[in-house]
């Protein structure tokens, strides 16, 4: 059973603040919060709960990561004004270095804390933490943009996922592919599980997955249309769903159609 060790109240720095990212130190002694307005604050989970503020850059903090030792905090700013920043703790937190970044999304330290991987839309950057220099760039092996990644504890394996539903494991040093597989079939193309069927009024569904966007007036009495962009189904409100005779994916703009 999980045990609550701390509750942090009023984590936003202002009434208009919005926490965009979080990081928990490996020993659970510190929590870092990054806000959309650029504020980074570090909180102790025991004792004094007054946070320490780190900088105040005018860029959303899209991700945070503590090193395995907990004495280095990496922060990643969003997109055009984005930068990778390393904050070190000796007797207090100070900004140790920064590195300009493009459209990047996430951070991962390896198990030793000597390497930091940065996920960008078109590649993964491997950064040496001591020198704050790029040591390698692993290009995107997928047909679409990168959406997720992870780095093994020994820093030797890198796994990436693309928007196309493909997952690739690569050697993080040589960028040689080790294994690839697809998870795109997990996008449900058929009817939803029992109990999640669309209501009688019909709904508009997302093109990337079977997710309702909002209610729509029925186009014909007693019938509805739903599914993904790969397969649209026509159903009766009283009979089993079947593929439509002439499938047509409803886009988000259809939600305003009568």
Backbone as CSV, one residue per row, in Angstrom:
resi,resn,N_x,N_y,N_z,CA_x,CA_y,CA_z,C_x,C_y,C_z
1,UNK,0.837,-1.188,0.000,0.000,0.000,0.000,0.880,1.249,0.000
2,UNK,0.553,2.206,-0.856,1.317,3.446,-0.927,1.052,4.298,0.312
3,UNK,2.105,4.955,0.790,2.007,5.826,1.960,2.335,7.253,1.558
4,UNK,1.486,8.191,1.869,1.746,9.588,1.561,2.827,10.119,2.481
5,UNK,3.865,10.727,1.891,4.958,11.258,2.699,4.931,12.778,2.777
6,UNK,4.245,13.429,1.853,4.187,14.895,1.890,3.071,15.379,0.992
7,UNK,2.537,16.539,1.327,1.563,17.228,0.481,2.055,18.651,0.270
8,UNK,2.195,19.043,-0.977,2.670,20.384,-1.305,1.479,21.214,-1.754
9,UNK,1.139,22.220,-0.985,0.015,23.093,-1.315,0.513,24.352,-2.022
10,UNK,-0.366,24.933,-2.821,-0.063,26.205,-3.489,1.258,26.140,-4.244
11,UNK,1.395,25.140,-5.112,2.660,24.962,-5.828,2.839,25.976,-6.949
12,UNK,1.765,26.625,-7.393,1.902,27.647,-8.426,2.462,28.928,-7.822
13,UNK,3.346,29.576,-8.562,3.983,30.786,-8.043,3.059,31.992,-8.084
14,UNK,1.961,31.901,-8.833,0.995,32.992,-8.905,-0.376,32.410,-9.194
15,UNK,-1.386,33.274,-9.101,-2.751,32.811,-9.352,-2.917,32.326,-10.785
16,UNK,-2.074,32.826,-11.687,-2.163,32.437,-13.088,-1.141,31.362,-13.441
17,UNK,-0.453,30.834,-12.424,0.556,29.817,-12.676,-0.066,28.494,-13.100
18,UNK,0.755,27.671,-13.744,0.278,26.373,-14.203,1.472,25.431,-14.221
19,UNK,1.428,24.348,-13.429,2.540,23.406,-13.374,2.548,22.552,-14.634
20,UNK,3.632,22.624,-15.373,3.773,21.912,-16.639,4.561,20.617,-16.485
21,UNK,5.459,20.550,-15.479,6.320,19.374,-15.336,6.679,19.155,-13.871
22,UNK,7.037,17.904,-13.567,7.400,17.494,-12.212,8.596,16.553,-12.272
23,UNK,9.382,16.542,-11.204,10.450,15.549,-11.065,10.612,15.228,-9.588
24,UNK,10.841,13.955,-9.298,11.061,13.487,-7.934,12.492,12.977,-7.829
25,UNK,13.229,13.447,-6.821,14.602,12.988,-6.624,14.606,11.499,-6.289
26,UNK,15.680,10.779,-6.640,15.722,9.330,-6.395,15.479,8.928,-4.946
27,UNK,15.923,9.752,-3.987,15.694,9.414,-2.579,14.370,9.953,-2.054
28,UNK,13.564,10.537,-2.953,12.249,11.097,-2.621,12.333,12.268,-1.652
29,UNK,13.512,12.853,-1.479,13.649,13.966,-0.555,13.309,15.314,-1.159
30,UNK,13.297,15.398,-2.504,13.033,16.658,-3.185,12.034,16.455,-4.313
31,UNK,11.243,17.485,-4.549,10.337,17.532,-5.696,10.608,18.839,-6.428
32,UNK,10.746,18.761,-7.747,10.912,19.968,-8.558,9.650,20.178,-9.375
33,UNK,9.204,21.427,-9.462,8.041,21.771,-10.285,8.455,22.815,-11.314
34,UNK,7.987,22.630,-12.540,8.250,23.585,-13.611,6.942,24.150,-14.118
35,UNK,6.880,25.461,-14.273,5.627,26.112,-14.636,5.627,26.611,-16.071
36,UNK,4.444,26.812,-16.588,4.280,27.301,-17.950,4.893,28.688,-18.116
37,UNK,4.915,29.483,-17.055,5.501,30.814,-17.129,7.012,30.834,-17.018
38,UNK,7.660,29.683,-16.794,9.111,29.601,-16.737,9.695,29.413,-15.354
39,UNK,8.878,29.460,-14.312,9.395,29.327,-12.952,9.720,27.862,-12.645
40,UNK,10.856,27.639,-11.984,11.241,26.317,-11.485,11.408,26.444,-9.979
41,UNK,10.776,25.543,-9.240,10.900,25.582,-7.783,11.192,24.178,-7.271
42,UNK,12.054,24.105,-6.255,12.453,22.837,-5.643,11.928,22.807,-4.215
43,UNK,11.216,21.723,-3.900,10.560,21.583,-2.603,11.163,20.392,-1.847
44,UNK,11.306,20.529,-0.536,11.676,19.406,0.317,10.407,18.666,0.714
45,UNK,10.472,17.349,0.732,9.285,16.568,1.097,9.184,16.357,2.604
46,UNK,10.176,16.810,3.341,10.138,16.726,4.808,10.719,18.016,5.375
47,UNK,10.270,18.398,6.569,10.776,19.610,7.196,10.180,20.856,6.569
48,UNK,11.015,21.858,6.354,10.578,23.142,5.819,10.053,22.982,4.398
49,UNK,8.812,23.439,4.161,8.188,23.278,2.849,8.267,24.537,1.995
50,UNK,9.053,25.523,2.424,9.233,26.717,1.598,10.135,26.369,0.421
51,UNK,9.688,26.578,-0.817,10.478,26.148,-1.968,11.636,27.089,-2.271
52,UNK,12.609,26.558,-3.004,13.714,27.351,-3.531,13.419,27.620,-4.997
53,UNK,13.475,28.874,-5.416,13.191,29.236,-6.807,14.479,29.241,-7.615
54,UNK,14.414,28.662,-8.819,15.568,28.587,-9.712,15.263,29.380,-10.975
55,UNK,15.861,30.546,-11.111,15.684,31.322,-12.334,14.243,31.741,-12.553
56,UNK,14.046,32.450,-13.641,12.698,32.895,-14.001,12.675,33.217,-15.491
57,UNK,12.953,32.207,-16.289,13.002,32.401,-17.736,11.593,32.401,-18.310
58,UNK,11.373,33.206,-19.335,10.041,33.338,-19.925,9.809,32.269,-20.985
59,UNK,9.851,31.028,-20.552,9.581,29.907,-21.445,9.009,28.776,-20.605
60,UNK,8.040,28.088,-21.132,7.436,26.985,-20.392,8.478,25.905,-20.132
61,UNK,8.444,25.331,-18.941,9.358,24.253,-18.579,8.660,22.943,-18.903
62,UNK,9.058,22.335,-20.013,8.322,21.180,-20.515,8.711,19.882,-19.827
63,UNK,9.942,19.808,-19.264,10.335,18.588,-18.551,11.441,18.904,-17.551
64,UNK,11.506,18.076,-16.505,12.520,18.166,-15.460,13.016,16.765,-15.155
65,UNK,14.284,16.649,-14.743,14.822,15.341,-14.361,15.957,15.528,-13.367
66,UNK,15.912,14.774,-12.265,17.017,14.742,-11.317,18.022,13.680,-11.750
67,UNK,19.298,13.950,-11.494,20.326,12.937,-11.719,20.175,11.846,-10.667
68,UNK,20.764,10.651,-10.898,20.641,9.576,-9.906,21.136,9.972,-8.518
69,UNK,22.139,10.849,-8.456,22.633,11.291,-7.158,21.799,12.385,-6.534
70,UNK,20.897,12.983,-7.301,19.998,14.006,-6.789,20.600,15.387,-6.652
71,UNK,21.856,15.568,-7.083,22.515,16.866,-6.917,22.560,17.674,-8.208
72,UNK,22.020,17.138,-9.270,21.901,17.860,-10.538,20.451,17.773,-10.987
73,UNK,19.891,18.903,-11.374,18.540,18.960,-11.918,18.637,19.496,-13.340
74,UNK,18.070,18.769,-14.282,18.034,19.218,-15.673,16.648,19.757,-15.973
75,UNK,16.591,20.886,-16.671,15.308,21.455,-17.082,15.334,21.694,-18.582
76,UNK,14.167,21.571,-19.198,14.054,21.731,-20.648,12.970,22.743,-20.950
77,UNK,13.349,23.824,-21.640,12.383,24.833,-22.048,11.687,24.417,-23.327
78,UNK,10.553,25.028,-23.583,9.728,24.614,-24.713,10.134,25.321,-26.006
79,UNK,10.334,24.527,-27.038,10.398,24.938,-28.442,11.363,26.082,-28.738
80,UNK,10.903,27.126,-29.439,11.795,28.109,-30.048,12.735,28.752,-29.035
81,UNK,12.220,29.165,-27.888,13.061,29.796,-26.884,13.673,28.766,-25.943
82,UNK,13.513,27.508,-26.258,13.904,26.448,-25.351,15.400,26.331,-25.159
83,UNK,15.768,25.805,-24.005,17.166,25.536,-23.699,17.218,24.422,-22.668
84,UNK,18.263,23.615,-22.764,18.561,22.642,-21.725,19.412,23.350,-20.676
85,UNK,18.974,23.317,-19.428,19.732,23.954,-18.353,20.042,22.913,-17.278
86,UNK,21.259,22.983,-16.754,21.677,22.109,-15.662,21.859,22.948,-14.407
87,UNK,21.197,22.511,-13.338,21.270,23.186,-12.043,21.980,22.242,-11.075
88,UNK,23.005,22.747,-10.391,23.775,21.926,-9.457,23.581,22.428,-8.024
89,UNK,23.630,21.463,-7.095,23.492,21.809,-5.680,24.793,21.522,-4.950
90,UNK,25.372,22.549,-4.337,26.477,22.381,-3.397,25.949,22.807,-2.030
91,UNK,26.027,24.087,-1.738,25.339,24.577,-0.542,24.010,25.224,-0.909
92,UNK,23.817,25.459,-2.229,22.559,25.986,-2.746,22.474,25.630,-4.228
93,UNK,21.277,25.786,-4.808,21.084,25.486,-6.225,21.552,26.664,-7.073
94,UNK,22.369,26.369,-8.085,22.831,27.401,-9.014,22.757,26.841,-10.434
95,UNK,22.560,27.739,-11.396,22.575,27.321,-12.797,24.021,27.101,-13.224
96,UNK,24.355,25.871,-13.596,25.732,25.531,-13.939,26.023,25.694,-15.416
97,UNK,25.036,25.435,-16.273,25.278,25.503,-17.718,23.952,25.492,-18.452
98,UNK,24.002,25.918,-19.715,22.818,25.854,-20.571,23.254,25.513,-21.983
99,UNK,22.341,24.926,-22.734,22.613,24.503,-24.104,21.360,24.774,-24.925
100,UNK,21.456,25.547,-26.009,20.268,25.830,-26.826,19.677,24.549,-27.404
101,UNK,18.362,24.498,-27.486,17.651,23.342,-28.021,16.590,23.808,-29.010
102,UNK,16.184,22.894,-29.882,15.092,23.187,-30.796,13.777,22.686,-30.227
103,UNK,13.005,21.980,-31.061,11.707,21.454,-30.621,11.942,20.129,-29.908
104,UNK,12.210,20.216,-28.619,12.519,19.034,-27.821,11.451,18.842,-26.752
105,UNK,11.362,17.599,-26.245,10.182,17.217,-25.482,10.452,16.633,-24.103
106,UNK,11.577,15.907,-23.929,11.730,15.155,-22.683,13.200,14.886,-22.388
107,UNK,13.473,14.512,-21.116,14.828,14.287,-20.620,14.929,12.937,-19.928
108,UNK,16.116,12.293,-20.016,16.399,11.077,-19.263,17.885,11.032,-18.921
109,UNK,18.214,10.831,-17.642,19.587,10.548,-17.233,19.841,9.051,-17.352
110,UNK,21.107,8.679,-17.609,21.447,7.270,-17.488,21.683,6.959,-16.016
111,UNK,21.969,5.688,-15.708,22.076,5.273,-14.314,23.246,5.869,-13.564
112,UNK,24.299,6.263,-14.291,25.474,6.835,-13.639,25.381,8.344,-13.481
113,UNK,24.486,8.977,-14.229,24.361,10.424,-14.191,25.379,11.148,-15.039
114,UNK,26.169,10.404,-15.827,27.180,11.040,-16.677,26.638,11.409,-18.048
115,UNK,25.537,10.799,-18.454,24.933,11.077,-19.749,23.477,11.486,-19.555
116,UNK,23.049,12.414,-20.399,21.669,12.885,-20.379,21.131,12.814,-21.799
117,UNK,20.022,12.133,-21.982,19.393,12.034,-23.301,18.264,13.051,-23.396
118,UNK,18.163,13.688,-24.559,17.136,14.701,-24.802,16.330,14.276,-26.022
119,UNK,15.038,14.089,-25.838,14.155,13.711,-26.937,13.696,14.952,-27.684
120,UNK,14.005,15.004,-28.987,13.504,16.054,-29.861,12.617,15.402,-30.918
121,UNK,11.924,16.196,-31.714,10.987,15.624,-32.672,11.691,14.830,-33.765
122,UNK,12.909,15.220,-34.133,13.585,14.584,-35.260,14.815,13.784,-34.874
123,UNK,15.209,13.796,-33.597,16.403,13.075,-33.167,16.458,13.029,-31.650
124,UNK,17.372,12.190,-31.143,17.667,12.148,-29.711,19.109,12.602,-29.528
125,UNK,19.316,13.572,-28.663,20.654,14.077,-28.383,21.181,13.433,-27.109
126,UNK,22.440,12.990,-27.140,23.101,12.467,-25.950,24.117,13.506,-25.501
127,UNK,23.971,13.985,-24.268,24.794,15.074,-23.748,25.666,14.558,-22.609
128,UNK,26.959,14.917,-22.648,27.858,14.634,-21.536,27.599,15.675,-20.447
129,UNK,27.251,15.215,-19.259,26.825,16.132,-18.200,27.986,16.978,-17.688
130,UNK,29.177,16.401,-17.579,30.316,17.137,-17.027,30.715,18.315,-17.911
131,UNK,30.779,18.081,-19.222,31.208,19.138,-20.146,30.044,19.896,-20.772
132,UNK,28.835,19.367,-20.612,27.628,19.915,-21.241,27.851,20.054,-22.755
133,UNK,28.363,18.982,-23.347,28.591,18.926,-24.784,27.841,17.734,-25.369
134,UNK,27.320,17.913,-26.576,26.698,16.788,-27.266,27.775,15.775,-27.639
135,UNK,27.529,14.505,-27.316,28.479,13.461,-27.693,27.964,12.632,-28.855
136,UNK,26.657,12.659,-29.084,26.110,11.952,-30.242,24.696,12.433,-30.525
137,UNK,24.286,12.200,-31.769,22.921,12.473,-32.199,22.375,11.200,-32.826
138,UNK,21.281,10.716,-32.307,20.654,9.511,-32.843,19.472,9.955,-33.690
139,UNK,19.534,9.768,-35.011,18.460,10.261,-35.878,17.162,9.486,-35.683
140,UNK,16.084,10.114,-36.046,14.758,9.503,-35.957,14.652,8.362,-36.966
141,UNK,14.437,7.116,-36.503,14.309,5.994,-37.427,12.887,5.780,-37.932
142,UNK,11.958,6.600,-37.463,10.549,6.385,-37.762,10.089,7.249,-38.933
143,UNK,8.943,6.897,-39.486,8.402,7.641,-40.623,7.735,8.943,-40.194
144,UNK,7.396,9.039,-38.923,6.791,10.259,-38.399,7.587,10.746,-37.194
145,UNK,7.173,11.866,-36.596,7.954,12.486,-35.527,8.047,11.585,-34.301
146,UNK,9.113,11.768,-33.537,9.296,11.041,-32.292,8.293,11.528,-31.249
147,UNK,7.766,10.588,-30.472,6.775,10.947,-29.455,7.153,10.497,-28.048
148,UNK,8.032,9.496,-27.913,8.402,8.996,-26.585,9.745,8.287,-26.681
149,UNK,10.428,8.170,-25.531,11.714,7.471,-25.531,12.095,7.089,-24.115
150,UNK,13.143,6.264,-24.001,13.736,5.960,-22.704,15.174,5.518,-22.938
151,UNK,15.991,5.676,-21.901,17.404,5.331,-21.944,17.668,4.316,-20.853
152,UNK,18.373,3.235,-21.187,18.649,2.200,-20.195,19.575,2.738,-19.111
153,UNK,19.591,2.075,-17.962,20.389,2.545,-16.829,21.879,2.569,-17.145
154,UNK,22.349,1.620,-17.983,23.771,1.604,-18.330,24.095,2.526,-19.499
155,UNK,23.078,3.193,-20.054,23.294,4.133,-21.141,23.587,3.504,-22.483
156,UNK,23.423,2.194,-22.614,23.802,1.504,-23.851,22.640,1.287,-24.801
157,UNK,21.432,1.329,-24.303,20.272,1.084,-25.153,19.320,2.280,-25.095
158,UNK,18.804,2.619,-26.259,17.859,3.725,-26.399,16.625,3.196,-27.114
159,UNK,15.459,3.405,-26.546,14.211,2.987,-27.183,13.421,4.236,-27.539
160,UNK,12.922,4.264,-28.773,12.142,5.414,-29.240,10.829,4.933,-29.839
161,UNK,9.826,5.801,-29.789,8.534,5.534,-30.415,8.189,6.708,-31.309
162,UNK,7.565,6.400,-32.450,7.155,7.440,-33.372,5.649,7.562,-33.439
163,UNK,5.185,8.661,-34.009,3.753,8.886,-34.149,3.113,7.858,-35.071
164,UNK,3.930,7.132,-35.846,3.417,6.094,-36.740,3.120,4.794,-36.013
165,UNK,3.398,4.718,-34.702,3.124,3.508,-33.938,4.272,2.521,-33.916
166,UNK,5.431,2.891,-34.471,6.593,2.014,-34.485,7.474,2.281,-33.263
167,UNK,8.077,1.214,-32.725,8.997,1.301,-31.594,10.320,0.668,-32.010
168,UNK,11.431,1.342,-31.739,12.746,0.848,-32.132,13.704,0.909,-30.951
169,UNK,14.422,-0.198,-30.721,15.488,-0.252,-29.726,16.808,-0.135,-30.481
170,UNK,17.678,0.779,-30.039,18.930,1.022,-30.748,20.099,1.045,-29.769
171,UNK,21.287,0.813,-30.317,22.511,1.026,-29.564,22.694,2.536,-29.420
172,UNK,22.778,3.029,-28.197,22.832,4.471,-27.971,24.151,5.088,-28.413
173,UNK,25.191,4.258,-28.579,26.501,4.771,-28.980,26.651,4.777,-30.490
174,UNK,26.305,3.657,-31.129,26.493,3.532,-32.579,25.228,3.832,-33.367
175,UNK,24.075,3.934,-32.695,22.767,4.155,-33.325,22.323,2.967,-34.164
176,UNK,22.958,1.814,-33.982,22.586,0.607,-34.722,21.273,0.044,-34.184
177,UNK,20.295,-0.237,-35.057,19.031,-0.828,-34.590,19.252,-2.217,-33.999
178,UNK,18.612,-2.495,-32.885,18.684,-3.800,-32.240,17.390,-4.569,-32.467
179,UNK,16.272,-3.868,-32.372,14.973,-4.507,-32.573,13.938,-3.442,-32.865
180,UNK,12.966,-3.802,-33.694,11.844,-2.904,-33.981,10.545,-3.688,-33.932
181,UNK,9.480,-3.041,-33.503,8.162,-3.659,-33.519,7.115,-2.565,-33.594
182,UNK,5.897,-2.963,-33.873,4.821,-1.998,-34.065,3.744,-2.173,-33.009
183,UNK,3.215,-1.050,-32.546,2.085,-1.074,-31.611,0.885,-0.359,-32.210
184,UNK,0.938,-0.065,-33.507,-0.147,0.711,-34.109,-1.462,-0.045,-34.124
185,UNK,-1.424,-1.384,-34.036,-2.667,-2.130,-33.995,-3.408,-1.929,-32.684
186,UNK,-2.727,-1.327,-31.691,-3.412,-1.046,-30.431,-4.407,0.096,-30.575
187,UNK,-4.311,0.823,-31.694,-5.340,1.832,-31.979,-6.603,1.092,-32.406
188,UNK,-7.571,1.086,-31.569,-8.752,0.263,-31.789,-9.510,0.710,-33.035
189,UNK,-9.567,-0.159,-34.094,-10.273,0.230,-35.311,-11.741,-0.155,-35.302
190,UNK,-12.139,-1.006,-34.391,-13.485,-1.539,-34.414,-14.366,-0.952,-33.330
191,UNK,-15.426,-1.657,-32.977,-16.369,-1.142,-31.980,-15.729,-1.053,-30.605
192,UNK,-16.228,-0.153,-29.808,-15.726,0.022,-28.457,-16.213,-1.111,-27.562
193,UNK,-15.530,-1.324,-26.408,-15.976,-2.347,-25.469,-17.395,-2.072,-24.989
194,UNK,-18.051,-3.123,-24.532,-19.415,-3.005,-24.032,-19.475,-1.962,-22.916
195,UNK,-20.440,-1.094,-23.003,-20.606,-0.038,-22.022,-20.035,1.288,-22.459
196,UNK,-19.211,1.281,-23.541,-18.625,2.520,-24.044,-19.161,2.882,-25.420
197,UNK,-20.265,2.260,-25.817,-20.839,2.558,-27.118,-21.329,3.998,-27.161
198,UNK,-21.347,4.617,-28.360,-21.849,5.993,-28.465,-23.331,6.067,-28.147
199,UNK,-23.795,7.190,-27.625,-25.212,7.334,-27.289,-26.070,7.458,-28.536
200,UNK,-27.384,7.499,-28.347,-28.317,7.512,-29.467,-28.158,8.743,-30.349
201,UNK,-27.671,9.841,-29.777,-27.552,11.060,-30.573,-26.388,11.007,-31.540
202,UNK,-25.467,10.037,-31.371,-24.280,9.962,-32.218,-23.208,10.893,-31.699
203,UNK,-21.939,10.598,-32.032,-20.837,11.443,-31.577,-19.807,11.554,-32.689
204,UNK,-19.005,12.614,-32.621,-17.870,12.765,-33.524,-16.658,12.158,-32.840
205,UNK,-15.833,11.426,-33.589,-14.720,10.690,-32.996,-13.396,11.160,-33.561
206,UNK,-12.363,11.130,-32.716,-11.026,11.531,-33.139,-10.535,10.644,-34.263
207,UNK,-9.767,11.221,-35.216,-9.254,10.445,-36.327,-8.109,9.529,-35.910
208,UNK,-7.399,9.832,-34.827,-6.248,9.029,-34.448,-6.606,7.869,-33.529
209,UNK,-7.728,7.953,-32.828,-8.134,6.861,-31.964,-9.624,7.027,-31.679
210,UNK,-10.237,5.964,-31.206,-11.679,6.017,-30.993,-11.998,6.784,-29.720
211,UNK,-11.970,8.082,-29.813,-12.241,8.953,-28.674,-13.326,9.950,-29.052
212,UNK,-14.367,10.015,-28.270,-15.465,10.918,-28.603,-15.027,12.360,-28.473
213,UNK,-15.375,13.176,-29.463,-15.072,14.601,-29.425,-16.248,15.406,-28.893
214,UNK,-17.447,14.899,-29.084,-18.603,15.628,-28.578,-19.870,15.128,-29.234
215,UNK,-21.023,15.426,-28.658,-22.282,14.940,-29.223,-22.608,15.620,-30.535
216,UNK,-23.269,14.881,-31.404,-23.741,15.411,-32.682,-25.217,15.073,-32.848
217,UNK,-25.973,15.907,-33.540,-27.339,15.522,-33.880,-27.315,14.287,-34.773
218,UNK,-28.270,13.398,-34.605,-28.342,12.213,-35.455,-28.599,12.627,-36.889
219,UNK,-27.860,12.038,-37.819,-28.060,12.355,-39.227,-29.248,11.570,-39.792
220,UNK,-29.528,10.446,-39.186,-30.710,9.691,-39.586,-31.267,9.020,-38.346
221,UNK,-32.533,8.936,-38.265,-33.186,8.450,-37.056,-32.742,7.026,-36.741
222,UNK,-32.286,6.814,-35.501,-31.948,5.479,-35.051,-30.595,4.979,-35.491
223,UNK,-29.728,5.854,-36.099,-28.424,5.400,-36.555,-27.343,6.357,-36.063
224,UNK,-26.110,5.848,-35.951,-24.975,6.678,-35.577,-23.740,6.188,-36.313
225,UNK,-22.712,7.022,-36.337,-21.461,6.683,-37.004,-20.318,6.948,-36.042
226,UNK,-19.361,6.011,-35.957,-18.230,6.182,-35.058,-17.068,5.330,-35.534
227,UNK,-15.902,5.472,-34.851,-14.728,4.681,-35.200,-13.502,5.554,-35.323
228,UNK,-12.431,5.041,-35.954,-11.213,5.797,-36.192,-11.164,6.187,-37.647
229,UNK,-10.108,6.959,-38.023,-9.998,7.366,-39.423,-9.724,6.176,-40.318
230,UNK,-9.221,5.058,-39.750,-8.961,3.875,-40.558,-10.245,3.115,-40.890
231,UNK,-11.187,3.155,-40.000,-12.415,2.401,-40.233,-13.564,3.072,-39.505
232,UNK,-14.552,3.474,-40.247,-15.736,4.109,-39.680,-16.865,3.089,-39.679
233,UNK,-17.626,3.051,-38.605,-18.706,2.080,-38.505,-20.043,2.779,-38.388
234,UNK,-21.006,2.185,-39.048,-22.379,2.646,-38.943,-23.113,1.666,-38.050
235,UNK,-23.910,2.178,-37.141,-24.584,1.272,-36.222,-26.029,1.699,-36.005
236,UNK,-26.820,0.723,-35.680,-28.187,0.958,-35.252,-28.186,1.041,-33.740
237,UNK,-29.048,1.828,-33.198,-29.109,1.929,-31.743,-29.716,0.689,-31.117
238,UNK,-30.200,-0.219,-31.929,-30.807,-1.436,-31.390,-30.164,-2.696,-31.929
239,UNK,-29.200,-2.584,-32.888,-28.576,-3.763,-33.472,-27.066,-3.681,-33.336
240,UNK,-26.379,-4.800,-33.667,-24.921,-4.865,-33.590,-24.289,-3.959,-34.632
241,UNK,-23.183,-3.284,-34.251,-22.500,-2.385,-35.181,-21.913,-3.163,-36.350
242,UNK,-21.882,-2.533,-37.534,-21.278,-3.135,-38.718,-20.586,-2.039,-39.508
243,UNK,-19.579,-2.399,-40.361,-18.911,-1.368,-41.155,-19.889,-0.646,-42.061
244,UNK,-19.695,0.651,-42.203,-20.548,1.423,-43.096,-20.287,1.019,-44.535
245,UNK,-21.320,1.101,-45.367,-21.178,0.709,-46.766,-20.180,1.600,-47.484
246,UNK,-20.170,2.870,-47.173,-19.228,3.812,-47.784,-18.554,4.583,-46.652
247,UNK,-17.486,4.001,-46.044,-16.875,4.640,-44.885,-16.369,6.032,-45.213
248,UNK,-16.594,6.911,-44.284,-16.077,8.273,-44.406,-15.693,8.748,-43.014
249,UNK,-14.409,9.072,-42.822,-13.951,9.508,-41.502,-14.462,10.905,-41.218
250,UNK,-15.015,11.082,-40.046,-15.446,12.412,-39.635,-14.278,13.153,-39.020
251,UNK,-13.975,14.320,-39.520,-12.910,15.144,-38.970,-13.477,15.997,-37.848
252,UNK,-12.565,16.649,-37.132,-12.999,17.490,-36.024,-13.962,18.577,-36.495
253,UNK,-13.763,19.057,-37.743,-14.612,20.130,-38.236,-16.049,19.692,-38.424
254,UNK,-16.268,18.353,-38.521,-17.629,17.858,-38.686,-18.479,18.117,-37.451
255,UNK,-17.804,18.409,-36.329,-18.561,18.572,-35.083,-19.535,19.731,-35.138
256,UNK,-19.321,20.613,-36.120,-20.242,21.743,-36.228,-21.297,21.521,-37.295
257,UNK,-21.195,20.371,-37.983,-22.156,20.083,-39.046,-23.515,19.777,-38.459
258,UNK,-24.545,20.066,-39.221,-25.890,19.786,-38.730,-26.334,18.408,-39.065
